[in-house]
Amino acid sequence: MEVSGEIGLYSGAELRERLLWALRRHGPQLTLDLRGVTSIDSAGIEVLLATRRRAQLEGGWVNVAQASPCVQRMITLAGLQHMFSPPKES
């Protein structure tokens, strides 16, 4: 799923609904393309974490396959790079 624009306090609720809809519609495995994200704050990171938690509750995962520099920086600063890595093959 492609996400673009700002992910933050004001846009986070709408994005959370879109991501949860995608999980319900397509199953609990979600790959995100965040190359088009121009800014992200802690509220945006919380949206990604909440989506990941929902996917895990249903036996799935959330993978950030592509990320803009600002997203990469925030994920790294928060120490979350391992949480949004591709799923390991069994």
Biotite code that builds the C-alpha atoms (Angstrom):
import biotite.structure as struc

atoms = struc.array([
    struc.Atom([0.000, 0.000, 0.000], chain_id="A", res_id=1, res_name="MET", atom_name="CA", element="C"),
    struc.Atom([1.366, 3.424, -0.938], chain_id="A", res_id=2, res_name="GLU", atom_name="CA", element="C"),
    struc.Atom([1.203, 6.269, 1.559], chain_id="A", res_id=3, res_name="VAL", atom_name="CA", element="C"),
    struc.Atom([2.187, 9.834, 0.754], chain_id="A", res_id=4, res_name="SER", atom_name="CA", element="C"),
    struc.Atom([2.096, 13.289, 2.314], chain_id="A", res_id=5, res_name="GLY", atom_name="CA", element="C"),
    struc.Atom([2.383, 14.039, 6.002], chain_id="A", res_id=6, res_name="GLU", atom_name="CA", element="C"),
    struc.Atom([1.766, 11.456, 8.705], chain_id="A", res_id=7, res_name="ILE", atom_name="CA", element="C"),
    struc.Atom([1.149, 13.187, 11.983], chain_id="A", res_id=8, res_name="GLY", atom_name="CA", element="C"),
    struc.Atom([-1.264, 14.300, 14.618], chain_id="A", res_id=9, res_name="LEU", atom_name="CA", element="C"),
    struc.Atom([-3.869, 15.672, 12.209], chain_id="A", res_id=10, res_name="TYR", atom_name="CA", element="C"),
    struc.Atom([-3.634, 13.068, 9.441], chain_id="A", res_id=11, res_name="SER", atom_name="CA", element="C"),
    struc.Atom([-2.950, 10.036, 11.620], chain_id="A", res_id=12, res_name="GLY", atom_name="CA", element="C"),
    struc.Atom([-6.529, 9.074, 12.421], chain_id="A", res_id=13, res_name="ALA", atom_name="CA", element="C"),
    struc.Atom([-7.523, 8.964, 8.771], chain_id="A", res_id=14, res_name="GLU", atom_name="CA", element="C"),
    struc.Atom([-4.433, 6.951, 7.842], chain_id="A", res_id=15, res_name="LEU", atom_name="CA", element="C"),
    struc.Atom([-5.031, 4.529, 10.710], chain_id="A", res_id=16, res_name="ARG", atom_name="CA", element="C"),
    struc.Atom([-8.541, 3.876, 9.397], chain_id="A", res_id=17, res_name="GLU", atom_name="CA", element="C"),
    struc.Atom([-7.209, 3.311, 5.858], chain_id="A", res_id=18, res_name="ARG", atom_name="CA", element="C"),
    struc.Atom([-4.548, 0.875, 7.087], chain_id="A", res_id=19, res_name="LEU", atom_name="CA", element="C"),
    struc.Atom([-6.966, -1.057, 9.296], chain_id="A", res_id=20, res_name="LEU", atom_name="CA", element="C"),
    struc.Atom([-9.432, -1.215, 6.385], chain_id="A", res_id=21, res_name="TRP", atom_name="CA", element="C"),
    struc.Atom([-6.646, -2.690, 4.221], chain_id="A", res_id=22, res_name="ALA", atom_name="CA", element="C"),
    struc.Atom([-5.944, -5.327, 6.889], chain_id="A", res_id=23, res_name="LEU", atom_name="CA", element="C"),
    struc.Atom([-9.627, -6.259, 7.108], chain_id="A", res_id=24, res_name="ARG", atom_name="CA", element="C"),
    struc.Atom([-10.067, -6.337, 3.344], chain_id="A", res_id=25, res_name="ARG", atom_name="CA", element="C"),
    struc.Atom([-6.836, -8.027, 2.264], chain_id="A", res_id=26, res_name="HIS", atom_name="CA", element="C"),
    struc.Atom([-5.668, -9.948, 5.318], chain_id="A", res_id=27, res_name="GLY", atom_name="CA", element="C"),
    struc.Atom([-3.157, -9.287, 8.089], chain_id="A", res_id=28, res_name="PRO", atom_name="CA", element="C"),
    struc.Atom([-0.041, -9.032, 5.896], chain_id="A", res_id=29, res_name="GLN", atom_name="CA", element="C"),
    struc.Atom([0.634, -5.470, 4.812], chain_id="A", res_id=30, res_name="LEU", atom_name="CA", element="C"),
    struc.Atom([3.591, -4.053, 2.892], chain_id="A", res_id=31, res_name="THR", atom_name="CA", element="C"),
    struc.Atom([3.902, -0.281, 2.954], chain_id="A", res_id=32, res_name="LEU", atom_name="CA", element="C"),
    struc.Atom([5.569, 1.993, 0.433], chain_id="A", res_id=33, res_name="ASP", atom_name="CA", element="C"),
    struc.Atom([6.311, 5.217, 2.319], chain_id="A", res_id=34, res_name="LEU", atom_name="CA", element="C"),
    struc.Atom([8.574, 6.850, -0.294], chain_id="A", res_id=35, res_name="ARG", atom_name="CA", element="C"),
    struc.Atom([6.035, 9.634, -0.776], chain_id="A", res_id=36, res_name="GLY", atom_name="CA", element="C"),
    struc.Atom([5.837, 10.588, 2.904], chain_id="A", res_id=37, res_name="VAL", atom_name="CA", element="C"),
    struc.Atom([7.123, 14.139, 3.319], chain_id="A", res_id=38, res_name="THR", atom_name="CA", element="C"),
    struc.Atom([7.066, 14.272, 7.125], chain_id="A", res_id=39, res_name="SER", atom_name="CA", element="C"),
    struc.Atom([6.258, 12.008, 10.045], chain_id="A", res_id=40, res_name="ILE", atom_name="CA", element="C"),
    struc.Atom([6.095, 12.678, 13.764], chain_id="A", res_id=41, res_name="ASP", atom_name="CA", element="C"),
    struc.Atom([5.579, 10.546, 16.863], chain_id="A", res_id=42, res_name="SER", atom_name="CA", element="C"),
    struc.Atom([1.828, 10.372, 16.191], chain_id="A", res_id=43, res_name="ALA", atom_name="CA", element="C"),
    struc.Atom([2.625, 8.971, 12.745], chain_id="A", res_id=44, res_name="GLY", atom_name="CA", element="C"),
    struc.Atom([4.944, 6.377, 14.239], chain_id="A", res_id=45, res_name="ILE", atom_name="CA", element="C"),
    struc.Atom([2.133, 5.423, 16.632], chain_id="A", res_id=46, res_name="GLU", atom_name="CA", element="C"),
    struc.Atom([-0.166, 4.847, 13.635], chain_id="A", res_id=47, res_name="VAL", atom_name="CA", element="C"),
    struc.Atom([2.390, 2.440, 12.159], chain_id="A", res_id=48, res_name="LEU", atom_name="CA", element="C"),
    struc.Atom([2.831, 0.659, 15.503], chain_id="A", res_id=49, res_name="LEU", atom_name="CA", element="C"),
    struc.Atom([-0.941, 0.351, 16.042], chain_id="A", res_id=50, res_name="ALA", atom_name="CA", element="C"),
    struc.Atom([-1.334, -1.113, 12.575], chain_id="A", res_id=51, res_name="THR", atom_name="CA", element="C"),
    struc.Atom([1.481, -3.561, 13.274], chain_id="A", res_id=52, res_name="ARG", atom_name="CA", element="C"),
    struc.Atom([-0.151, -4.610, 16.574], chain_id="A", res_id=53, res_name="ARG", atom_name="CA", element="C"),
    struc.Atom([-3.480, -5.259, 14.817], chain_id="A", res_id=54, res_name="ARG", atom_name="CA", element="C"),
    struc.Atom([-1.787, -7.295, 12.097], chain_id="A", res_id=55, res_name="ALA", atom_name="CA", element="C"),
    struc.Atom([0.097, -9.359, 14.690], chain_id="A", res_id=56, res_name="GLN", atom_name="CA", element="C"),
    struc.Atom([-3.094, -10.052, 16.645], chain_id="A", res_id=57, res_name="LEU", atom_name="CA", element="C"),
    struc.Atom([-4.409, -11.617, 13.464], chain_id="A", res_id=58, res_name="GLU", atom_name="CA", element="C"),
    struc.Atom([-1.221, -13.598, 12.794], chain_id="A", res_id=59, res_name="GLY", atom_name="CA", element="C"),
    struc.Atom([0.279, -11.169, 10.304], chain_id="A", res_id=60, res_name="GLY", atom_name="CA", element="C"),
    struc.Atom([2.868, -8.439, 9.940], chain_id="A", res_id=61, res_name="TRP", atom_name="CA", element="C"),
    struc.Atom([3.542, -4.953, 8.580], chain_id="A", res_id=62, res_name="VAL", atom_name="CA", element="C"),
    struc.Atom([6.607, -4.431, 6.403], chain_id="A", res_id=63, res_name="ASN", atom_name="CA", element="C"),
    struc.Atom([7.945, -1.037, 5.342], chain_id="A", res_id=64, res_name="VAL", atom_name="CA", element="C"),
    struc.Atom([9.417, -1.967, 1.964], chain_id="A", res_id=65, res_name="ALA", atom_name="CA", element="C"),
    struc.Atom([10.308, 1.562, 0.872], chain_id="A", res_id=66, res_name="GLN", atom_name="CA", element="C"),
    struc.Atom([10.633, 4.703, 2.973], chain_id="A", res_id=67, res_name="ALA", atom_name="CA", element="C"),
    struc.Atom([11.478, 8.334, 2.424], chain_id="A", res_id=68, res_name="SER", atom_name="CA", element="C"),
    struc.Atom([14.535, 9.702, 4.264], chain_id="A", res_id=69, res_name="PRO", atom_name="CA", element="C"),
    struc.Atom([12.372, 11.321, 6.966], chain_id="A", res_id=70, res_name="CYS", atom_name="CA", element="C"),
    struc.Atom([10.564, 8.038, 7.651], chain_id="A", res_id=71, res_name="VAL", atom_name="CA", element="C"),
    struc.Atom([13.830, 6.097, 7.744], chain_id="A", res_id=72, res_name="GLN", atom_name="CA", element="C"),
    struc.Atom([15.263, 8.654, 10.174], chain_id="A", res_id=73, res_name="ARG", atom_name="CA", element="C"),
    struc.Atom([12.252, 8.508, 12.538], chain_id="A", res_id=74, res_name="MET", atom_name="CA", element="C"),
    struc.Atom([12.100, 4.713, 12.507], chain_id="A", res_id=75, res_name="ILE", atom_name="CA", element="C"),
    struc.Atom([15.836, 4.550, 13.216], chain_id="A", res_id=76, res_name="THR", atom_name="CA", element="C"),
    struc.Atom([15.725, 7.216, 15.958], chain_id="A", res_id=77, res_name="LEU", atom_name="CA", element="C"),
    struc.Atom([12.890, 5.304, 17.628], chain_id="A", res_id=78, res_name="ALA", atom_name="CA", element="C"),
    struc.Atom([14.874, 2.036, 17.342], chain_id="A", res_id=79, res_name="GLY", atom_name="CA", element="C"),
    struc.Atom([12.064, 0.360, 15.431], chain_id="A", res_id=80, res_name="LEU", atom_name="CA", element="C"),
    struc.Atom([13.829, -0.798, 12.256], chain_id="A", res_id=81, res_name="GLN", atom_name="CA", element="C"),
    struc.Atom([13.511, -4.469, 13.245], chain_id="A", res_id=82, res_name="HIS", atom_name="CA", element="C"),
    struc.Atom([9.746, -4.081, 13.788], chain_id="A", res_id=83, res_name="MET", atom_name="CA", element="C"),
    struc.Atom([9.055, -3.103, 10.192], chain_id="A", res_id=84, res_name="PHE", atom_name="CA", element="C"),
    struc.Atom([11.479, -5.450, 8.439], chain_id="A", res_id=85, res_name="SER", atom_name="CA", element="C"),
    struc.Atom([10.356, -8.058, 5.926], chain_id="A", res_id=86, res_name="PRO", atom_name="CA", element="C"),
    struc.Atom([8.933, -11.175, 7.567], chain_id="A", res_id=87, res_name="PRO", atom_name="CA", element="C"),
    struc.Atom([11.362, -14.029, 8.034], chain_id="A", res_id=88, res_name="LYS", atom_name="CA", element="C"),
    struc.Atom([10.771, -17.150, 6.002], chain_id="A", res_id=89, res_name="GLU", atom_name="CA", element="C"),
    struc.Atom([10.035, -20.265, 8.027], chain_id="A", res_id=90, res_name="SER", atom_name="CA", element="C"),
])
